[in-house]
Amino acid sequence: MTTMLMAIAFAAQAATPQAAPPPDVKPGSITCEECPYPYPSSYLPLTLYGQDVRIAFMDVAPNGAANGHTVVLLHGNNFAGFYFGGPIDVLRNAGFRVVVPDQIGYGRSSKPIIPYNFHDMARNTRAILQSLKIERVMVVGHSMGRMLTARFATQYPAMVERLVFYNPIGVVDGRFTRAADSVDENYKRTLAGTYQTVRGGLMRYVSHNPAAWTPQFEKYARVRYAWTLGGDWPRLAMVQALTGQMLSADPVVDDWAHIKAPTLAFGGAEDSLPGNADVFKARMKYIADTIPNGNGRLHLIPGLGHVPHLEAPEKTYPPLIAFLREGLTDR
């Protein structure tokens, strides 16, 4: 998370009773070897900034009759592909092939110390698809993944059939209202993370309804807390500081007007990450209105927050699948 969001998480924990760290959590690998992935990972070797790395991804075949289309799921900053088990199953049951990358710096992919940016992430995602000989995709980007979705769509428009901006961050451009983050200060703050700050950061996603904190949210809080206990945590903390700078420096707000594909601005209406839910709703409408040629559409689900598929999957999946199915005759 960015410096500002880290500060919010620390402040929230200082103001509320702190949950005790679970004593049964063991140190976790920063390459997520023990993380609860729903399907096996494959790996593609890459060279970035002179470093040999590998990017992990899941490639999941349709369950039953294939519809001939592929959906790419792009994860958020606090997660990796491991939290997409539900969406993968729903999509494959609808006939889609599903590809889920762990971006470099996340999940089971390498954690190099490099200047992270969305151009590289888009290029790496394309490299996965090229290795799989996939020429056209529908892309669903959640949270930070929406920012990457926009960049991918503007860099490689010929590859994109449909887009879903799913509870995005980066809906406002804060570059001119506050000083830029310091990577070194962000690193110190991240390195000092505890179970309480990790949990507090994720609890922002259900700030509209704390009762929506499900066992799945808790599971992912434990995953992130386990990283802080391992010997390689300083490296991952630096990577998180660098990706946090990326989110602040390149909010991709100028990409929306250059997107050519039909795009759905979608998700829980009560998302408060941009400041409050009213700001979020207004900006989502603005995004939908900004997509050229009337190709933008808005669908917000009342009562849900930042990660609807963990909060209320029964409300989340039907409109998502319906929009993607509209594209089955696009070719």
Phi and psi restraints in degrees (value plus and minus 20) as a CYANA .aco file:
   2 THR   PHI     -91.1   -51.1
   2 THR   PSI     149.2   189.2
   3 THR   PHI     -76.7   -36.7
   3 THR   PSI     -63.6   -23.6
   4 MET   PHI     -81.5   -41.5
   4 MET   PSI     -64.1   -24.1
   5 LEU   PHI     -89.7   -49.7
   5 LEU   PSI     -55.6   -15.6
   6 MET   PHI     -81.0   -41.0
   6 MET   PSI     -63.4   -23.4
   7 ALA   PHI     -82.9   -42.9
   7 ALA   PSI     -59.5   -19.5
   8 ILE   PHI     -82.3   -42.3
   8 ILE   PSI     -62.6   -22.6
   9 ALA   PHI     -83.5   -43.5
   9 ALA   PSI     -63.1   -23.1
  10 PHE   PHI     -83.5   -43.5
  10 PHE   PSI     -63.0   -23.0
  11 ALA   PHI     -86.0   -46.0
  11 ALA   PSI     -60.2   -20.2
  12 ALA   PHI     -83.2   -43.2
  12 ALA   PSI     -59.3   -19.3
  13 GLN   PHI     -89.6   -49.6
  13 GLN   PSI     -53.2   -13.2
  14 ALA   PHI     -87.7   -47.7
  14 ALA   PSI     -46.2    -6.2
  15 ALA   PHI    -114.9   -74.9
  15 ALA   PSI     -27.1    12.9
  16 THR   PHI    -148.8  -108.8
  16 THR   PSI     139.0   179.0
  17 PRO   PHI     -78.7   -38.7
  17 PRO   PSI     117.3   157.3
  18 GLN   PHI    -113.2   -73.2
  18 GLN   PSI     114.2   154.2
  19 ALA   PHI     -95.2   -55.2
  19 ALA   PSI     120.3   160.3
  20 ALA   PHI     -90.6   -50.6
  20 ALA   PSI     120.4   160.4
  21 PRO   PHI     -79.6   -39.6
  21 PRO   PSI     113.9   153.9
  22 PRO   PHI     -85.7   -45.7
  22 PRO   PSI     104.5   144.5
  23 PRO   PHI     -91.7   -51.7
  23 PRO   PSI     -34.4     5.6
  24 ASP   PHI    -112.4   -72.4
  24 ASP   PSI     -18.8    21.2
  25 VAL   PHI    -100.0   -60.0
  25 VAL   PSI     106.0   146.0
  26 LYS   PHI    -120.3   -80.3
  26 LYS   PSI     138.4   178.4
  27 PRO   PHI     -73.6   -33.6
  27 PRO   PSI     114.2   154.2
  28 GLY   PHI    -127.1   -87.1
  28 GLY   PSI     130.5   170.5
  29 SER   PHI     -92.6   -52.6
  29 SER   PSI     119.2   159.2
  30 ILE   PHI     -95.1   -55.1
  30 ILE   PSI     -27.4    12.6
  31 THR   PHI    -122.0   -82.0
  31 THR   PSI      -1.5    38.5
  32 CYS   PHI      39.3    79.3
  32 CYS   PSI      15.2    55.2
  33 GLU   PHI     -82.6   -42.6
  33 GLU   PSI     -51.3   -11.3
  34 GLU   PHI    -123.3   -83.3
  34 GLU   PSI     -12.3    27.7
  35 CYS   PHI     -88.9   -48.9
  35 CYS   PSI     129.7   169.7
  36 PRO   PHI    -101.3   -61.3
  36 PRO   PSI      54.7    94.7
  37 TYR   PHI     -97.9   -57.9
  37 TYR   PSI     121.5   161.5
  38 PRO   PHI     -97.1   -57.1
  38 PRO   PSI     -43.5    -3.5
  39 TYR   PHI    -161.4  -121.4
  39 TYR   PSI     140.1   180.1
  40 PRO   PHI     -82.8   -42.8
  40 PRO   PSI     130.6   170.6
  41 SER   PHI    -118.6   -78.6
  41 SER   PSI     124.6   164.6
  42 SER   PHI    -132.2   -92.2
  42 SER   PSI     148.4   188.4
  43 TYR   PHI    -157.1  -117.1
  43 TYR   PSI     119.8   159.8
  44 LEU   PHI    -140.4  -100.4
  44 LEU   PSI     104.2   144.2
  45 PRO   PHI     -94.4   -54.4
  45 PRO   PSI     120.6   160.6
  46 LEU   PHI    -157.5  -117.5
  46 LEU   PSI     142.6   182.6
  47 THR   PHI    -141.0  -101.0
  47 THR   PSI     100.6   140.6
  48 LEU   PHI    -146.6  -106.6
  48 LEU   PSI     102.8   142.8
  49 TYR   PHI      32.7    72.7
  49 TYR   PSI      20.5    60.5
  50 GLY   PHI      58.4    98.4
  50 GLY   PSI     -15.3    24.7
  51 GLN   PHI    -128.9   -88.9
  51 GLN   PSI     115.1   155.1
  52 ASP   PHI    -101.3   -61.3
  52 ASP   PSI     100.8   140.8
  53 VAL   PHI    -153.1  -113.1
  53 VAL   PSI     155.7   195.7
  54 ARG   PHI    -158.7  -118.7
  54 ARG   PSI     122.3   162.3
  55 ILE   PHI    -128.6   -88.6
  55 ILE   PSI     111.1   151.1
  56 ALA   PHI    -112.2   -72.2
  56 ALA   PSI     131.1   171.1
  57 PHE   PHI    -179.2  -139.2
  57 PHE   PSI     133.8   173.8
  58 MET   PHI    -121.9   -81.9
  58 MET   PSI     117.1   157.1
  59 ASP   PHI    -146.0  -106.0
  59 ASP   PSI      85.7   125.7
  60 VAL   PHI    -134.4   -94.4
  60 VAL   PSI     104.3   144.3
  61 ALA   PHI     -95.2   -55.2
  61 ALA   PSI     136.1   176.1
  62 PRO   PHI     -79.9   -39.9
  62 PRO   PSI     132.4   172.4
  63 ASN   PHI    -117.8   -77.8
  63 ASN   PSI      81.3   121.3
  64 GLY   PHI      77.1   117.1
  64 GLY   PSI    -166.2  -126.2
  65 ALA   PHI     -87.8   -47.8
  65 ALA   PSI     106.5   146.5
  66 ALA   PHI    -100.7   -60.7
  66 ALA   PSI     122.2   162.2
  67 ASN   PHI    -114.9   -74.9
  67 ASN   PSI     -20.5    19.5
  68 GLY   PHI      65.9   105.9
  68 GLY   PSI     -13.7    26.3
  69 HIS   PHI    -141.3  -101.3
  69 HIS   PSI     133.3   173.3
  70 THR   PHI    -138.3   -98.3
  70 THR   PSI     116.1   156.1
  71 VAL   PHI    -130.1   -90.1
  71 VAL   PSI     109.8   149.8
  72 VAL   PHI    -121.4   -81.4
  72 VAL   PSI     106.6   146.6
  73 LEU   PHI    -122.9   -82.9
  73 LEU   PSI     104.3   144.3
  74 LEU   PHI    -132.0   -92.0
  74 LEU   PSI     103.5   143.5
  75 HIS   PHI    -100.9   -60.9
  75 HIS   PSI     147.4   187.4
  76 GLY   PHI    -107.4   -67.4
  76 GLY   PSI     155.3   195.3
  77 ASN   PHI     -89.7   -49.7
  77 ASN   PSI     -51.5   -11.5
  78 ASN   PHI    -110.7   -70.7
  78 ASN   PSI     -16.0    24.0
  79 PHE   PHI    -151.7  -111.7
  79 PHE   PSI    -187.0  -147.0
  80 ALA   PHI    -169.8  -129.8
  80 ALA   PSI    -184.7  -144.7
  81 GLY   PHI     -81.7   -41.7
  81 GLY   PSI     -34.9     5.1
  82 PHE   PHI     -83.7   -43.7
  82 PHE   PSI     -41.6    -1.6
  83 TYR   PHI    -110.8   -70.8
  83 TYR   PSI     -12.5    27.5
  84 PHE   PHI    -120.1   -80.1
  84 PHE   PSI      -2.5    37.5
  85 GLY   PHI     -76.4   -36.4
  85 GLY   PSI     -66.4   -26.4
  86 GLY   PHI     -82.9   -42.9
  86 GLY   PSI     -72.1   -32.1
  87 PRO   PHI     -78.8   -38.8
  87 PRO   PSI     -57.9   -17.9
  88 ILE   PHI     -79.6   -39.6
  88 ILE   PSI     -68.0   -28.0
  89 ASP   PHI     -83.3   -43.3
  89 ASP   PSI     -62.6   -22.6
  90 VAL   PHI     -84.7   -44.7
  90 VAL   PSI     -62.2   -22.2
  91 LEU   PHI     -88.1   -48.1
  91 LEU   PSI     -63.1   -23.1
  92 ARG   PHI     -89.6   -49.6
  92 ARG   PSI     -51.2   -11.2
  93 ASN   PHI     -89.5   -49.5
  93 ASN   PSI     -41.0    -1.0
  94 ALA   PHI    -108.9   -68.9
  94 ALA   PSI     -15.1    24.9
  95 GLY   PHI      78.0   118.0
  95 GLY   PSI     -17.0    23.0
  96 PHE   PHI    -107.6   -67.6
  96 PHE   PSI     123.3   163.3
  97 ARG   PHI     -97.5   -57.5
  97 ARG   PSI     122.1   162.1
  98 VAL   PHI    -147.4  -107.4
  98 VAL   PSI     106.0   146.0
  99 VAL   PHI    -137.3   -97.3
  99 VAL   PSI     109.3   149.3
 100 VAL   PHI    -150.4  -110.4
 100 VAL   PSI      78.1   118.1
 101 PRO   PHI     -96.8   -56.8
 101 PRO   PSI     129.2   169.2
 102 ASP   PHI    -116.1   -76.1
 102 ASP   PSI      92.1   132.1
 103 GLN   PHI     -80.3   -40.3
 103 GLN   PSI     132.3   172.3
 104 ILE   PHI     -73.2   -33.2
 104 ILE   PSI     112.2   152.2
 105 GLY   PHI      77.5   117.5
 105 GLY   PSI     -24.5    15.5
 106 TYR   PHI    -153.7  -113.7
 106 TYR   PSI     133.4   173.4
 107 GLY   PHI      35.6    75.6
 107 GLY   PSI    -150.2  -110.2
 108 ARG   PHI    -109.0   -69.0
 108 ARG   PSI     -18.8    21.2
 109 SER   PHI    -101.6   -61.6
 109 SER   PSI     146.6   186.6
 110 SER   PHI     -82.8   -42.8
 110 SER   PSI     138.1   178.1
 111 LYS   PHI    -141.5  -101.5
 111 LYS   PSI      43.4    83.4
 112 PRO   PHI     -94.1   -54.1
 112 PRO   PSI     135.1   175.1
 113 ILE   PHI    -110.5   -70.5
 113 ILE   PSI      77.1   117.1
 114 ILE   PHI    -160.4  -120.4
 114 ILE   PSI     148.4   188.4
 115 PRO   PHI     -99.4   -59.4
 115 PRO   PSI      78.1   118.1
 116 TYR   PHI     -90.5   -50.5
 116 TYR   PSI     121.1   161.1
 117 ASN   PHI    -179.3  -139.3
 117 ASN   PSI     140.4   180.4
 118 PHE   PHI     -93.7   -53.7
 118 PHE   PSI     -44.8    -4.8
 119 HIS   PHI     -80.9   -40.9
 119 HIS   PSI     -67.8   -27.8
 120 ASP   PHI     -83.2   -43.2
 120 ASP   PSI     -62.5   -22.5
 121 MET   PHI     -81.8   -41.8
 121 MET   PSI     -61.2   -21.2
 122 ALA   PHI     -83.8   -43.8
 122 ALA   PSI     -63.0   -23.0
 123 ARG   PHI     -84.4   -44.4
 123 ARG   PSI     -60.1   -20.1
 124 ASN   PHI     -87.3   -47.3
 124 ASN   PSI     -57.1   -17.1
 125 THR   PHI     -84.4   -44.4
 125 THR   PSI     -62.7   -22.7
 126 ARG   PHI     -81.9   -41.9
 126 ARG   PSI     -57.9   -17.9
 127 ALA   PHI     -81.1   -41.1
 127 ALA   PSI     -59.7   -19.7
 128 ILE   PHI     -80.8   -40.8
 128 ILE   PSI     -68.4   -28.4
 129 LEU   PHI     -83.8   -43.8
 129 LEU   PSI     -59.2   -19.2
 130 GLN   PHI     -84.1   -44.1
 130 GLN   PSI     -58.6   -18.6
 131 SER   PHI     -85.0   -45.0
 131 SER   PSI     -46.9    -6.9
 132 LEU   PHI    -114.0   -74.0
 132 LEU   PSI     -19.3    20.7
 133 LYS   PHI      39.3    79.3
 133 LYS   PSI      20.5    60.5
 134 ILE   PHI    -122.7   -82.7
 134 ILE   PSI     101.5   141.5
 135 GLU   PHI    -116.9   -76.9
 135 GLU   PSI     -49.5    -9.5
 136 ARG   PHI    -156.0  -116.0
 136 ARG   PSI     120.9   160.9
 137 VAL   PHI    -163.1  -123.1
 137 VAL   PSI     136.7   176.7
 138 MET   PHI    -119.7   -79.7
 138 MET   PSI     120.0   160.0
 139 VAL   PHI    -142.8  -102.8
 139 VAL   PSI     108.0   148.0
 140 VAL   PHI    -135.6   -95.6
 140 VAL   PSI      94.9   134.9
 141 GLY   PHI    -134.5   -94.5
 141 GLY   PSI     102.4   142.4
 142 HIS   PHI    -120.7   -80.7
 142 HIS   PSI     114.6   154.6
 143 SER   PHI      38.0    78.0
 143 SER   PSI    -140.2  -100.2
 144 MET   PHI     -77.9   -37.9
 144 MET   PSI     -52.4   -12.4
 145 GLY   PHI     -79.6   -39.6
 145 GLY   PSI     -46.5    -6.5
 146 ARG   PHI     -87.1   -47.1
 146 ARG   PSI     -58.3   -18.3
 147 MET   PHI     -81.5   -41.5
 147 MET   PSI     -63.2   -23.2
 148 LEU   PHI     -86.9   -46.9
 148 LEU   PSI     -57.0   -17.0
 149 THR   PHI     -78.8   -38.8
 149 THR   PSI     -64.2   -24.2
 150 ALA   PHI     -82.8   -42.8
 150 ALA   PSI     -64.0   -24.0
 151 ARG   PHI     -86.1   -46.1
 151 ARG   PSI     -61.4   -21.4
 152 PHE   PHI     -80.1   -40.1
 152 PHE   PSI     -62.9   -22.9
 153 ALA   PHI     -87.1   -47.1
 153 ALA   PSI     -53.8   -13.8
 154 THR   PHI    -102.0   -62.0
 154 THR   PSI     -47.1    -7.1
 155 GLN   PHI    -102.0   -62.0
 155 GLN   PSI     -54.6   -14.6
 156 TYR   PHI    -152.0  -112.0
 156 TYR   PSI      39.0    79.0
 157 PRO   PHI     -80.5   -40.5
 157 PRO   PSI     -49.9    -9.9
 158 ALA   PHI     -88.4   -48.4
 158 ALA   PSI     -37.8     2.2
 159 MET   PHI    -108.6   -68.6
 159 MET   PSI     -30.6     9.4
 160 VAL   PHI    -125.2   -85.2
 160 VAL   PSI     104.1   144.1
 161 GLU   PHI    -112.9   -72.9
 161 GLU   PSI     -68.4   -28.4
 162 ARG   PHI    -167.9  -127.9
 162 ARG   PSI     136.4   176.4
 163 LEU   PHI    -151.1  -111.1
 163 LEU   PSI     125.3   165.3
 164 VAL   PHI    -147.5  -107.5
 164 VAL   PSI      99.7   139.7
 165 PHE   PHI    -113.4   -73.4
 165 PHE   PSI      81.3   121.3
 166 TYR   PHI    -123.1   -83.1
 166 TYR   PSI      88.6   128.6
 167 ASN   PHI      20.3    60.3
 167 ASN   PSI      45.1    85.1
 168 PRO   PHI     -94.1   -54.1
 168 PRO   PSI     133.6   173.6
 169 ILE   PHI    -117.9   -77.9
 169 ILE   PSI     157.1   197.1
 170 GLY   PHI      51.3    91.3
 170 GLY   PSI       7.1    47.1
 171 VAL   PHI    -103.2   -63.2
 171 VAL   PSI     -33.6     6.4
 172 VAL   PHI    -144.4  -104.4
 172 VAL   PSI     133.8   173.8
 173 ASP   PHI    -120.9   -80.9
 173 ASP   PSI      85.1   125.1
 174 GLY   PHI    -115.6   -75.6
 174 GLY   PSI      -9.4    30.6
 175 ARG   PHI     -86.8   -46.8
 175 ARG   PSI     -43.5    -3.5
 176 PHE   PHI    -131.6   -91.6
 176 PHE   PSI     -10.8    29.2
 177 THR   PHI    -134.8   -94.8
 177 THR   PSI     -27.8    12.2
 178 ARG   PHI    -174.9  -134.9
 178 ARG   PSI     136.4   176.4
 179 ALA   PHI     -86.6   -46.6
 179 ALA   PSI     130.3   170.3
 180 ALA   PHI     -85.1   -45.1
 180 ALA   PSI     127.7   167.7
 181 ASP   PHI     -84.0   -44.0
 181 ASP   PSI     129.1   169.1
 182 SER   PHI    -115.2   -75.2
 182 SER   PSI     103.7   143.7
 183 VAL   PHI     -79.6   -39.6
 183 VAL   PSI     -60.0   -20.0
 184 ASP   PHI     -85.8   -45.8
 184 ASP   PSI     -62.6   -22.6
 185 GLU   PHI     -88.5   -48.5
 185 GLU   PSI     -59.2   -19.2
 186 ASN   PHI     -83.3   -43.3
 186 ASN   PSI     -59.3   -19.3
 187 TYR   PHI     -81.3   -41.3
 187 TYR   PSI     -65.6   -25.6
 188 LYS   PHI     -80.7   -40.7
 188 LYS   PSI     -62.5   -22.5
 189 ARG   PHI     -86.2   -46.2
 189 ARG   PSI     -63.9   -23.9
 190 THR   PHI     -84.8   -44.8
 190 THR   PSI     -63.0   -23.0
 191 LEU   PHI     -79.7   -39.7
 191 LEU   PSI     -51.3   -11.3
 192 ALA   PHI    -103.7   -63.7
 192 ALA   PSI     -11.8    28.2
 193 GLY   PHI     -80.5   -40.5
 193 GLY   PSI     126.3   166.3
 194 THR   PHI    -147.2  -107.2
 194 THR   PSI     155.5   195.5
 195 TYR   PHI     -76.9   -36.9
 195 TYR   PSI     -59.9   -19.9
 196 GLN   PHI     -84.7   -44.7
 196 GLN   PSI     -61.8   -21.8
 197 THR   PHI     -93.0   -53.0
 197 THR   PSI     -56.9   -16.9
 198 VAL   PHI     -81.4   -41.4
 198 VAL   PSI     -69.0   -29.0
 199 ARG   PHI     -85.3   -45.3
 199 ARG   PSI     -60.8   -20.8
 200 GLY   PHI     -82.2   -42.2
 200 GLY   PSI     -57.7   -17.7
 201 GLY   PHI     -82.1   -42.1
 201 GLY   PSI     -60.5   -20.5
 202 LEU   PHI     -97.2   -57.2
 202 LEU   PSI     -48.9    -8.9
 203 MET   PHI     -88.2   -48.2
 203 MET   PSI     -36.9     3.1
 204 ARG   PHI     -79.2   -39.2
 204 ARG   PSI     -45.6    -5.6
 205 TYR   PHI     -90.7   -50.7
 205 TYR   PSI     -39.7     0.3
 206 VAL   PHI    -140.1  -100.1
 206 VAL   PSI       7.8    47.8
 207 SER   PHI     -81.8   -41.8
 207 SER   PSI     -44.0    -4.0
 208 HIS   PHI     -92.6   -52.6
 208 HIS   PSI     -42.0    -2.0
 209 ASN   PHI    -181.7  -141.7
 209 ASN   PSI      65.5   105.5
 210 PRO   PHI     -75.0   -35.0
 210 PRO   PSI     -42.7    -2.7
 211 ALA   PHI     -88.5   -48.5
 211 ALA   PSI     -33.1     6.9
 212 ALA   PHI     -99.3   -59.3
 212 ALA   PSI     -22.6    17.4
 213 TRP   PHI     -87.7   -47.7
 213 TRP   PSI      85.3   125.3
 214 THR   PHI    -117.4   -77.4
 214 THR   PSI     148.8   188.8
 215 PRO   PHI     -76.3   -36.3
 215 PRO   PSI     -48.6    -8.6
 216 GLN   PHI     -86.0   -46.0
 216 GLN   PSI     -63.5   -23.5
 217 PHE   PHI     -79.0   -39.0
 217 PHE   PSI     -63.3   -23.3
 218 GLU   PHI     -83.4   -43.4
 218 GLU   PSI     -59.0   -19.0
 219 LYS   PHI     -78.8   -38.8
 219 LYS   PSI     -62.5   -22.5
 220 TYR   PHI     -95.1   -55.1
 220 TYR   PSI     -48.8    -8.8
 221 ALA   PHI     -83.7   -43.7
 221 ALA   PSI     -59.3   -19.3
 222 ARG   PHI     -86.4   -46.4
 222 ARG   PSI     -58.5   -18.5
 223 VAL   PHI     -80.1   -40.1
 223 VAL   PSI     -68.2   -28.2
 224 ARG   PHI     -88.8   -48.8
 224 ARG   PSI     -56.1   -16.1
 225 TYR   PHI     -85.6   -45.6
 225 TYR   PSI     -57.5   -17.5
 226 ALA   PHI     -80.0   -40.0
 226 ALA   PSI     -54.0   -14.0
 227 TRP   PHI     -81.6   -41.6
 227 TRP   PSI     -57.9   -17.9
 228 THR   PHI     -89.0   -49.0
 228 THR   PSI     -34.0     6.0
 229 LEU   PHI    -113.5   -73.5
 229 LEU   PSI     -30.6     9.4
 230 GLY   PHI    -107.3   -67.3
 230 GLY   PSI     141.5   181.5
 231 GLY   PHI     -87.9   -47.9
 231 GLY   PSI     -42.0    -2.0
 232 ASP   PHI    -114.6   -74.6
 232 ASP   PSI     -11.3    28.7
 233 TRP   PHI     -76.3   -36.3
 233 TRP   PSI     -59.4   -19.4
 234 PRO   PHI     -76.5   -36.5
 234 PRO   PSI     -58.2   -18.2
 235 ARG   PHI     -85.1   -45.1
 235 ARG   PSI     -67.4   -27.4
 236 LEU   PHI     -85.4   -45.4
 236 LEU   PSI     -56.0   -16.0
 237 ALA   PHI     -81.6   -41.6
 237 ALA   PSI     -59.5   -19.5
 238 MET   PHI     -87.2   -47.2
 238 MET   PSI     -61.4   -21.4
 239 VAL   PHI     -80.0   -40.0
 239 VAL   PSI     -62.3   -22.3
 240 GLN   PHI     -85.5   -45.5
 240 GLN   PSI     -55.6   -15.6
 241 ALA   PHI     -84.7   -44.7
 241 ALA   PSI     -60.1   -20.1
 242 LEU   PHI     -89.2   -49.2
 242 LEU   PSI     -61.4   -21.4
 243 THR   PHI     -89.0   -49.0
 243 THR   PSI     -51.8   -11.8
 244 GLY   PHI     -81.8   -41.8
 244 GLY   PSI     -59.9   -19.9
 245 GLN   PHI     -83.1   -43.1
 245 GLN   PSI     -58.7   -18.7
 246 MET   PHI     -78.6   -38.6
 246 MET   PSI     -63.2   -23.2
 247 LEU   PHI     -82.5   -42.5
 247 LEU   PSI     -57.2   -17.2
 248 SER   PHI     -97.2   -57.2
 248 SER   PSI     -57.1   -17.1
 249 ALA   PHI    -100.8   -60.8
 249 ALA   PSI     -43.1    -3.1
 250 ASP   PHI    -158.1  -118.1
 250 ASP   PSI      56.5    96.5
 251 PRO   PHI     -95.3   -55.3
 251 PRO   PSI     -21.3    18.7
 252 VAL   PHI      37.4    77.4
 252 VAL   PSI       0.2    40.2
 253 VAL   PHI     -86.0   -46.0
 253 VAL   PSI     -41.8    -1.8
 254 ASP   PHI    -105.5   -65.5
 254 ASP   PSI     -24.8    15.2
 255 ASP   PHI     -99.9   -59.9
 255 ASP   PSI     -48.4    -8.4
 256 TRP   PHI     -77.2   -37.2
 256 TRP   PSI     -60.8   -20.8
 257 ALA   PHI     -92.0   -52.0
 257 ALA   PSI     -24.6    15.4
 258 HIS   PHI    -132.0   -92.0
 258 HIS   PSI     -11.3    28.7
 259 ILE   PHI    -104.9   -64.9
 259 ILE   PSI     113.2   153.2
 260 LYS   PHI    -120.9   -80.9
 260 LYS   PSI     -43.1    -3.1
 261 ALA   PHI    -104.5   -64.5
 261 ALA   PSI     132.8   172.8
 262 PRO   PHI     -75.6   -35.6
 262 PRO   PSI     113.1   153.1
 263 THR   PHI    -154.2  -114.2
 263 THR   PSI     112.9   152.9
 264 LEU   PHI    -129.3   -89.3
 264 LEU   PSI      99.4   139.4
 265 ALA   PHI    -106.5   -66.5
 265 ALA   PSI      94.4   134.4
 266 PHE   PHI    -160.4  -120.4
 266 PHE   PSI     131.3   171.3
 267 GLY   PHI     122.0   162.0
 267 GLY   PSI    -184.4  -144.4
 268 GLY   PHI     -96.0   -56.0
 268 GLY   PSI     111.5   151.5
 269 ALA   PHI     -94.2   -54.2
 269 ALA   PSI     -37.6     2.4
 270 GLU   PHI    -117.4   -77.4
 270 GLU   PSI      -2.8    37.2
 271 ASP   PHI     -82.1   -42.1
 271 ASP   PSI     103.8   143.8
 272 SER   PHI    -128.8   -88.8
 272 SER   PSI     -11.7    28.3
 273 LEU   PHI     -81.2   -41.2
 273 LEU   PSI     -53.2   -13.2
 274 PRO   PHI     -97.4   -57.4
 274 PRO   PSI     -17.7    22.3
 275 GLY   PHI     118.3   158.3
 275 GLY   PSI     -69.8   -29.8
 276 ASN   PHI    -182.9  -142.9
 276 ASN   PSI     149.9   189.9
 277 ALA   PHI     -86.3   -46.3
 277 ALA   PSI     -51.5   -11.5
 278 ASP   PHI     -84.5   -44.5
 278 ASP   PSI     -61.0   -21.0
 279 VAL   PHI     -82.6   -42.6
 279 VAL   PSI     -64.0   -24.0
 280 PHE   PHI     -79.7   -39.7
 280 PHE   PSI     -68.2   -28.2
 281 LYS   PHI     -81.4   -41.4
 281 LYS   PSI     -63.1   -23.1
 282 ALA   PHI     -83.9   -43.9
 282 ALA   PSI     -62.4   -22.4
 283 ARG   PHI     -91.4   -51.4
 283 ARG   PSI     -54.1   -14.1
 284 MET   PHI     -84.9   -44.9
 284 MET   PSI     -59.3   -19.3
 285 LYS   PHI     -84.4   -44.4
 285 LYS   PSI     -60.2   -20.2
 286 TYR   PHI     -82.3   -42.3
 286 TYR   PSI     -62.8   -22.8
 287 ILE   PHI     -79.7   -39.7
 287 ILE   PSI     -69.2   -29.2
 288 ALA   PHI     -80.0   -40.0
 288 ALA   PSI     -58.0   -18.0
 289 ASP   PHI     -93.8   -53.8
 289 ASP   PSI     -42.9    -2.9
 290 THR   PHI    -103.9   -63.9
 290 THR   PSI     -43.9    -3.9
 291 ILE   PHI     -80.2   -40.2
 291 ILE   PSI     107.5   147.5
 292 PRO   PHI     -85.5   -45.5
 292 PRO   PSI     140.1   180.1
 293 ASN   PHI      41.8    81.8
 293 ASN   PSI       8.3    48.3
 294 GLY   PHI      47.8    87.8
 294 GLY   PSI       0.0    40.0
 295 ASN   PHI    -105.9   -65.9
 295 ASN   PSI     -21.6    18.4
 296 GLY   PHI    -114.4   -74.4
 296 GLY   PSI     125.3   165.3
 297 ARG   PHI    -161.3  -121.3
 297 ARG   PSI     130.5   170.5
 298 LEU   PHI    -139.8   -99.8
 298 LEU   PSI     112.5   152.5
 299 HIS   PHI    -165.4  -125.4
 299 HIS   PSI      84.3   124.3
 300 LEU   PHI    -131.1   -91.1
 300 LEU   PSI     120.8   160.8
 301 ILE   PHI    -121.8   -81.8
 301 ILE   PSI      94.9   134.9
 302 PRO   PHI     -80.2   -40.2
 302 PRO   PSI     124.0   164.0
 303 GLY   PHI      65.0   105.0
 303 GLY   PSI     -23.3    16.7
 304 LEU   PHI    -133.0   -93.0
 304 LEU   PSI     133.5   173.5
 305 GLY   PHI    -123.2   -83.2
 305 GLY   PSI    -158.8  -118.8
 306 HIS   PHI     -96.5   -56.5
 306 HIS   PSI     -45.7    -5.7
 307 VAL   PHI    -147.8  -107.8
 307 VAL   PSI      53.7    93.7
 308 PRO   PHI     -77.9   -37.9
 308 PRO   PSI     -53.3   -13.3
 309 HIS   PHI     -90.6   -50.6
 309 HIS   PSI     -37.2     2.8
 310 LEU   PHI    -109.9   -69.9
 310 LEU   PSI     -43.4    -3.4
 311 GLU   PHI    -110.8   -70.8
 311 GLU   PSI     -66.2   -26.2
 312 ALA   PHI    -171.5  -131.5
 312 ALA   PSI      55.0    95.0
 313 PRO   PHI     -78.7   -38.7
 313 PRO   PSI     -52.3   -12.3
 314 GLU   PHI     -85.3   -45.3
 314 GLU   PSI     -43.8    -3.8
 315 LYS   PHI    -112.3   -72.3
 315 LYS   PSI     -41.0    -1.0
 316 THR   PHI    -106.5   -66.5
 316 THR   PSI     -64.4   -24.4
 317 TYR   PHI     -93.0   -53.0
 317 TYR   PSI     -59.8   -19.8
 318 PRO   PHI     -77.3   -37.3
 318 PRO   PSI     -68.6   -28.6
 319 PRO   PHI     -88.1   -48.1
 319 PRO   PSI     -50.7   -10.7
 320 LEU   PHI     -85.2   -45.2
 320 LEU   PSI     -69.9   -29.9
 321 ILE   PHI     -84.1   -44.1
 321 ILE   PSI     -58.9   -18.9
 322 ALA   PHI     -80.8   -40.8
 322 ALA   PSI     -62.8   -22.8
 323 PHE   PHI     -85.5   -45.5
 323 PHE   PSI     -63.6   -23.6
 324 LEU   PHI     -86.2   -46.2
 324 LEU   PSI     -57.8   -17.8
 325 ARG   PHI     -84.8   -44.8
 325 ARG   PSI     -47.3    -7.3
 326 GLU   PHI     -78.9   -38.9
 326 GLU   PSI     -45.3    -5.3
 327 GLY   PHI    -109.7   -69.7
 327 GLY   PSI     -16.2    23.8
 328 LEU   PHI     -88.7   -48.7
 328 LEU   PSI     -36.5     3.5
 329 THR   PHI    -130.1   -90.1
 329 THR   PSI      -5.9    34.1
 330 ASP   PHI     -89.6   -49.6
 330 ASP   PSI     -46.4    -6.4
